[in-house]
């Protein structure tokens, strides 16, 4: 059942990535730490492994050799991210630029407050 949650996380990260052009790390890492209980190192390594097709192979290997990559989880997140990116990119094409800028700013602020406060 966790696999479906991982695919869901990948979809959410893909949608936001497609909408805002952000790296998956700003969504994946906090989610893996706060919702799935990974350490910061594991979350960063797993996020990089999930994004191997587009980026990060050498960095992910470094995390992997240090024991900080959950390969199964990364694969399922990658599948969701692949589809979610297309969905998000499609949705955002109809957003006015000013709305998109505001949504992006609110998203980044919310993530930073969560990371700073640890709540």
N, C-alpha and C positions, 0 to 999 in steps of 0.2 A: 504493500500500500504506500510506503514511502516513495516509491518510484513515481507515483502520480503527483505527489507533492513536489518532487524535484522537477518533473516536467512542467508543472504549474508555475514554479518559480522561474524556470527558463522562459516560459511564455510571457510572464509579467516583465522580466528583464528585457526580453526581445521587443515587446511592445514599446516600453519606455525608451529602449535604445533606438528603435526605429523612429519614434516620435521626436526625441530630443537629441539624437546623435551622441548620446553619452556612452561611456564604457559600461559594460555590465557590472563592473566592480562596485559602482555606487549603489547598486541594487542588490547584487548577489552577495557581496561580503557581509553587509549588515544583516541580511535575511538569514544567511547561514549561521552567523554568530548568535543572533537573538531568537530565531525560530527553530533552528536545528541543532544548536548547542555546540557548534564547532569552535575551536580556538581561532584567534585572529590569523595565525599562521596557516592553519588548515583551511580556513575560509579563503584566504588569498591564494593558496596553492590550488584548491579545488576550483576556484573561479578561473584561474589561468588555464587549468586543464580543460575546463568546459569550453574555453574559447580557442583551443588549439587550432581548429580549422582556419579561423581568420588570423590569429595572432598568438604570441606567447609561448611557442614550443620550447625554446631554450630556458626561459624563466620557469616554466612549469616543470621541466625536467629537474632543475635545481631543487625545487620544492619537493618533487617526487623522491629524489635520492635522499632527502632529509626526512622522509616519512610523513610529509605534510600534504598529501593529495589523496582524496577519496575518489578513486577512478570510476567506480560504478555510479556514484552520485553525479560526478562531472559529466558522464555520458548522457544521462537522462536530462540534466539541465541543458546541455548542448542541443538536444533534440527539440526541447521546448523553445529555446532561444532562437533557433533557426526559423521556426514558424512564426513565433511572436514578433521577430524583427520585421517580417513582411507585413503582418497585421498592423503593427504600430506605424510603419512607414506609410501604409495605405490610409489609415485613419487621419494622420496629421496633415496630409496634403490639403485638407479642407479647412484647417485652422488658420485664422488670420495671424500674421506675424506678431502683432502686439500681444495677442492671447497666448501664443506659444512661448514668447519670452517671459511672460508673467507666470505661466504654469511651470516653466523650467526653473525660474527663480524660487518659487514656492517649494518645489520638489527638493532642490538643493538645500534650502534653508531647513526644511523638515528633517532631511537626512543628517545635516550637520548638527542640529540640536539633539537628535537622537544619539549620535556618536559622542557628542560632548558630555551630555548628561548621563549616558549609560543606562537610560530607562527605556 
